[in-house]
Amino acid sequence: MQQQDSRKPTQQKTQAPLERGAVWIIGIAGVAMGGLAICLRRMGYQVGGSDQGVYPPMSDMLAEAGVRWEDGFAREHVAAWLKLHPESRVVVGNAIPRGNPELEEALAAGCRLTSLPEVLREDFLPGRLSVVVSGTHGKTTTSNLAAWLLKRLDLQPGWFVGGKPGGLAESLRPADPGRPMVLEGDEYDTVFYDKRSKFFHYWPQVLVINHVEFDHADIFEGLAPILTAFRRLVNQVPENGLVLLNAEADEPCAVAARGLAPLVGFGAAEDCAYRLLDEVPVPGGSRFRFRLPPAGWLRSLERTGEPAAALATLVAARHPGREAARLDEVELAALGRARLLRPQESIEVEAEAALSGAYNGRNILAALAIVDACGGERARALNLLREFAGPARRMDGYTCADGLLLYDDFGHHPTAVREALAALRRRHPERRITAIVEPRSNTSVRNVLQEAWIQSLGQADAVLMGALHRPWKYDPAELFDFAAASRRLAERGVPFQQLDDPLRIAAFLEDLLAGRCAATGWEQVATWAPSDHLWVIFSNGSFGGLRQQLLERWQGAPIA
């Protein structure tokens, strides 16, 4: 393998970026699209756009950057913009459907339509090292941490983080020429005319694959098409690239097995080159114990012979008379594990981090591997971990009146919720945990993962669930079954209650703290002292402002 610093920038041919011109963005107010608008304006483009409800702080940030925006969607917005800028590109947001008046006007006018991933590919990636962080979970934290570390290590990176990042002033920033561009690689679809996953546009040279699980039930019919998407992503990585994968699970190993780039594992499994040995909660975070390869190992990897031929030889030795394309998932997972590279010697280190939980241990290891691949100083990176608190709404903690603890987390998949609950149980073994869940994502609204949800929520001491998000979009037979959840959790001794209105949820919790039994099965919960309670909100939306209601009622302040 060529050394990492000798890798050429992105190889695939793309249309050269336009001369600095104009861009109109339909759906400009979100974190990602707003960040794109501001970044393009700083790069010299004339930028305008529109959205439903453009509120502070995004409205202020757009205005300060010199971005013109309109509240609401209307044909005349696009028509007026095109009179001023007839050659303008029109960036269409992922959630913008056919029938949107501005989209229809742009189509009728024959505009050059594009999407956020395509703009990133055309304007941000040429001449940079594409570092893509993918997987069902951990994308935002890992890409945020990796970009933040590279920046603190003076490697002049760029980044695209899908959420509100921690330690970085903006969610999107271009990299200096020849420097790494860290991108959160989402498997969700791109735009109305391109239903491929967003990450296909980024052509990774360094690829991270964390969990690969079923999600996004609105666009994927099951796990098989998700595995196919990740396999195709791996197939984009060049021979002199690198695939870093979560080797605790079989699916990442299986999807990477037929790629031609080197495979390196991270996680707690024995065959991981970047291995998590232990995690112990400490004040302000966790102390992690890692086993790592020597700092220069990734950049000195070499390979003899042609990788395609080497792969064919390995498959022939393991499966005589068969080709890799004919192997099943179990065989592919074993093949992927057999291809994992490990150093002859390793180093055991301890590091304190502001992040907690075994799942964050994996995220940290992936970020450290990115630092190693990009030539960063690992010792400094390990020392910096205690300063990184993570992106917004990733286990944000608050101390409240009378000793109550409240956490707020973006988790909306049963695996993410299970791992977050396990981390909270490890950090606060004396507390009684009430999980407060908004079933808002297209997957959590349906019953396709109902059993997995039962297993995850069964780790809590009590469970409250809010209303299903837009249930009229689905067949009633497909919806999450609250009654069944209540029965199954009751069998495990976990009281369950479902309430549609966040105000009623807040009132229900207040009754419990006052010692009033709010519902059958909750009698024991009503005897807990406030200082026994730990409430954790799981939602990928606002949950009707529930967090703010609880913080105001119980005088919450961020945990120091």
N, C-alpha and C positions, 0 to 999 in steps of 0.2 A: 504493500500500500504506500502511495506517496504520502509524504509528511503533510500534516494538515495545513501548515502555513504555505505550502507550495500548491495548494488546490487553486484551480482557476475559478473565477467567479462564474455565476450561472451560465450554463452552456447553451441552453435551448434558444433558438432564434425567436425573437419577439419583434413586434412592430415597434420601431423607435418611438419614444415619447414625443408628443407634439411639441412644437415651440410653445413657450409659455403662453397659454391662451385663456380660455374660460371654461368653467365647469358649473353646471347646475345640479344640485343634489336633491332628489325626491326622497324625503324622510331624513332630514338633516339633524334632528334634535337628539338622537340617541348618542350614547357615549362613543361608539365606534365611528358613526357617520359624522358626528360633530367634530370629533378629533381629526377625521380626514379633511373636513372643510377647513379647519384652522391650519392644518399642516400644509395643504395645498396653497392656501393664501400666503403663508410664509415663504413658500417656494416660488412665488411670483405669479400665480394664477389669479384671474378674477373669479371669485367664487360667490355663488348665491344658492338659495335652496328654500325648502318649505317643509312644514310638518304640521301635524295636529297638536296644538298645545306646545309652544316653545317657551319654556319657563326658565327662570334662574335656577342654577347658575349657568346653564348652557346658553341661554339667550344673551347674558352678559358677556360670556366668553366669546361668542360669535361676533358680537358687536365690537368688542375690544380688538379682535383680530382683523376687523374690516370686512367681515362676511355679511352680505346682505341676505336677510331671510324674511319669509312671509309666513304668517300664521294661517294654517289651513291650506287645502289643496284646491287649485283653480286653474283652468286652462289658460286664462289670461296671464298668470304668473310666468308660464313657460313662453307664451307668445311674446310678451314684453321683453323677456331676457334674450330671446333669439333675435329680436330686432336690433338689440345692442351688440349681441355676440352670435352672429349667424353660424359660426363654426364650432360652437360650444359642444362639449361632451355633456351627456346627461347621465349621471350616476343614479341608478335605481336601487332603492333599499330592498333588502331581503324580504321584508314583509309587505312590499307594495304589490298589489294584485292588478291583473287586467281589470279595467273599469275605473281605475283611479284617473281623474280628469287630467292630471298633469302627464301621466304616462301616456294616455291616449293622444294628447296634443303632441307630445314628443314623437310618438310613432307616426302620426299623421304628417308631421313636418319632415320626416326622414332623418331625424337626428341620429348621431352616433351614440347608441345606448351602451352603457357599460355598468359594471358593478364594483363594489368595494374591493373584492379579491382581485379583479382584473386590473384595477388602478394600482393596487399594491404591486402586482406583477410588472406592470409597464413602467411605473414611475419610481418605485422604491427598491426593486431588486437587481436590475442590471448593474454589474460590477461590484456586487456585494455577496458575502457568504450567506446563503439562505439557511437559517436554523429554524426548523419548524417543530413546535411542541404539539403533539396530538394525543388523542385518547379520550375515553368517555369521561374521565375525571382527572382533575389536577392540572388541566391546561393553563388556566389563568394564573394560578399560584406559581407554577414552574416557569412559565414564560416571563412573568413579572420578576421573579427572583433572579433568573438568569440574566435578564436585561439589566437589572439593578446592579448585580455583581459586576458585570462587564463594564458598566458605566463607572462604578466606584473604582475599578481596577484600571481606569484610563484607557480602555480599548476602543473608545469612540463608536459604540454600537448604535444601531437603530432598533426600534421595536414596534410591535403592534400587540397590545394586550386587550382582550375582549371586554374586560371589566374596568372599574376604576382602580388604577394601579396604586400600590403602596411605594413610597419613596421616589416616585417619578412624577414630574409635573404634568405630563400628558400621556394619553393612552397610545398615541402614535407619534413616532419621530423617525425621520430618515437617518440612515447610517452614513458615515463618511465613506468615500470610495475605498473599496478593498476591505471594508470592515464587516463584522457580522451584523446581519439583520435578523432579530429574533421575532418570530411570528407565532401567535397562537393559532394553531391549525384546527379549525372546526370541521366536523364531519357533516354538519347541517348543510342544506342545499344553498346554492349561490344566489339565485335570482329567478324571476319568473320564467325566463327563457333558458336557463341553464340549471338543471336539477341535480347536477353533480355536486359532490361535497366541496366546500370552499377550499379545503386544503390542496386540491388538485392544481390550483393556480400558482402555488408557491414553489414548486420544483425544488424540494429540499436537498441540500448537500449534507447537512447534519439533521437527522430526524430522530425525535423522541416519540416513543409510543408507550403510553401508560396503560391503564385498563382498556380493554376492548370488550364492551358489553352491549346488550340490546338497549337502545334508547331511541328517541325521536320516532315514536310510533306513527306519527303522521306522514313520514316520508319513507321509512324502512318497514318492510313487512315482517321482518324477523332478524335474527342474528346473522343469517347467511349473507344477505346483501351488505351488511356492515363489514363482515370479514372480507368480502370481495373488494369493498372500497379501500380498506386499509392495505390489502395486498397490492392493489394498483398504485397506491401511494408509495409503498416500499419500492415498487418497480421503477419509480421515477428517480430514485437515489443513485448517483453514479458509482462506478466501481471504486473510485478514490474518495467516496463519501463515507458516511458512518451512520449506523442505526443503533440507537440506544433504546433498550426495551425493558419493560417491567417483567422480569423473569420469575416473579412470584406466581404469575398466572400462565396458563397454557396458551390462551388466545394470542397475546402479542408474539410469543415464540412461533406459533403456527403461521400467522400472517407474514412474518419476516423470513420464514424458512427458505423461500425460493429467491430472495433478493441476492444481488451480486455484491453489495457493499458489506464490509465487516459488521458483525453483530456483537454488541457488548451489553451485558445485563446489569440492571440495578435492582435493588430490593433486598429482601431478607433471605432469599434462597441461596443455597451453598454455591451454585454455579454462577453467581453474580460477581463480576469484577468490582463493582461498587456495591458493597454489602452493608446492610443495616444489621448491627449486632444487638443493639439495645436502645431503649428510650426511657428516660426517667424524668417525670415532671419535676421542675424546680421553679422557684419564684420567678415569674415573668416569662416562662417558656418551658423548654425541655433540654436535658442534656442527652445528646446522642453519642453513641459509640459506633464508629464506622470502621470497616476494613476497606482500604482503598489501594489501587495500584500506585506504583511510583508516579510522581507528578508528570513526568515526560512520556509515560508509556503510550497514551493514546496517539500522540503525535509522532511516535517512532514505529508504529505498526507497519510491518512489511508483509508482502504476500509474494509467494513464488508461483509462477504459472498464471494461466488465464483463469479468472474466478468462475466463469461459466463452465469451463472444463473441470475445474476442481469440484464444483457443486455436482456435476454429473457423475464424477468418480465417487463421491461420497454417497450419493443416492444409489448407485449401482452396488456399492459394497453393502449398504444396509438393506436394500430391497432389490435383489437380483432380478433382472428382466423387466423392471418397472421404471417409469419416468416420474419425476417429481410432480408433474401435473396430474398424475393418477393417484397420488397419495391422499388418504382421508385426513381429517382434522387431527386425530390422535397421532397418526404417523408424522404429520407435518410439525406438530408441537415437539415431538421427540427429535425430529431433524433440526428444528430451530435451536433446541437446547444443545444438541451435539455441535452446532456451529458457534456457540458462544465462546468468545475469546476471553482468556484470563491470563494475568501475568504470572510469571514463575514465582515472584516474590510480591508480598503485599505489606501495607503499613496499617497499623491499627491506631486510630486517632479518636479523641473525644472533642466535641464541640458543643457549646451552648448556643441555643437559638431561641428567638422569640416565638417561633412556630412550635406547635405541639402535635403529638400524635404520630403513630407509625406511618400513616398515610403521608404526613408532611415529611417524615424521614425519607420516604421514596422521592418526594418532590425535591428535597434538598440534594439528594444524591444525583438526580438527573441534572439539576442545575450545576452541580460541581463538575459533572462530566462535560457539560457544555463549556464551562470555564477552562477545563483541561484541553478540550478540543480546539479552543480559540487561543490558547497560549497564555491564559491568565495565570496570575500568581496564586496558587491554591492556598498557601498558608494564610495569606491576607484574606482570601475569600472565606475561609473557615472562621477567622476572627470577626468578620463582618456580619456573620449570621445573626448574632444577638441584636443587631440594629434593625433587622428587617421584620416588620410586623405583619406583612402580607397585604394583599389587595382588600378592598372594601368588601364587607359582608362575608368574610371567611372566618367564621367563629369569632365575631366581635363580642367582647365580654363587657358586662356592666355590673357594678355593685349598686345595690338598691337599699332602700330603707329597711330597717329591722333585719339586716343580714341576708336578704334575698339576693340570689345571683340570677342574672339574665344573660343569655347568649343569643346572638342572631347569626344565622348561617344561610348561605345560598343553596345548600344541599336540596336537591329535588329528585334524586335517584336513590333507590333503596340501598345500594352499596355505599354511596357517599354518606348517607344518613347513618348506616350501621357503623362505619369507621369513625364518624364524628362522635357518635354516642359512646363508642368504646374509648375514645380519647378523653371525653369528658368524665367517664367513669373512672378512668385511671388517674386523672388529675384531681377529681373531687370524690373520692370513695365514700366520704361521709354524707354526701348529699343524696336527696331523692329527686330523680330527674323526671320532669314532665316534658314530653316532646309535643310541640305545638306545630302542626303541619298544615300547610296550604297545598292541596293537590292541584297544582296550577299547570304544570307542563303537560304536553300532549300524551306523554307516557303515563304520568302519575294519575291523570284523570281516568284512565282506562284500567281495566282489571287484568291486563296482560301480565303485569308484574305483581299482582295482588299477594301471592304467596311470599314473594321476596320482601314485600313491604311488611307483612306480618312478622317475618323472621327479624327484620331490622328493628321495627318498633317494639318488638317484644323485649328488647334490651332496656327500654325505658321503664320507669316505675308507674307511669300514667301517660295517657295519650289523648290529646285533643286534636281534632281535625276540622278545618274550615270547609267552605263550600267548594264543590267541584267547579273548575273554571270553564265557563261556556259549555255546559254539558249538552246543550241542544245541538252541538256539532256532531254528536256521535250517536250511534245506535244505542238505545237504553241497555241492551244486553251486553254491551262492551264496557259499561261504566264501572268504576270502582264500587265495590259492594260494602257500604258502611256497616250494614247489619252483620254480614259475615265477618268483617274485621272485628266487630265488637265481640262476637261469640268466640272467635279464635283467640283473641287477646285475653278474654275472661278466663279461658282455659289455662292460660299462663299466669293468672293472677294479676293481670294488668288492666286497670279500669280504663274504659274508653268512652269518649263523648264526642259527638259531632254537632257543631253549631255553625250555621251559615254566616251570621253577622259577627264581624270582629268586635263590635261593641259588646255583644253578648259573651264572647269569649273572655274579654277583659273583665266583665262583671262576674262571670263564673269563677275566674281565678281569684278575684277579690273576695268572693264568698268563701272560697277555700281557705284563704289566709285568715279570714275572720273566724274560722272554726265552724262555718255553716256547711252542712252537707248539701252540696248542690245537685246531686243526682245519685241514683241507686248505684252502688258499687264503689262510690267515692268516699264512704264514711271514714275509712282509715286515713285517706289523704287529708281530710279536714282536720285531723288531729296533729298533723305535722306543724312544727313551729316554722315561722318564716325563714329562720336561719337554716332549716333543714332543706328548703326548696332550692332547686335549680331548674329554671325554665329555659328551654331552648327552642327558638323559632326556626323552622326550616321552610324557606320559600324562595323561589326565583323571581318573585314579584314584590309588590309593596304590602301584600296581605292587608289591604285596606287601612294602612297606617297603624297596624297593631303594635309594632315595636315602639313607635313614638308615644302611643297612648300609654303603654306600660311604663315607659321611662318617665313620662310626666307624672303619672299617678304615683309611682314608687321612687321618685327622685333619683333616677339612675344616673350614674357617671361612669365613664370608661374605666375599666380596671387598669390601674397603674402598672 
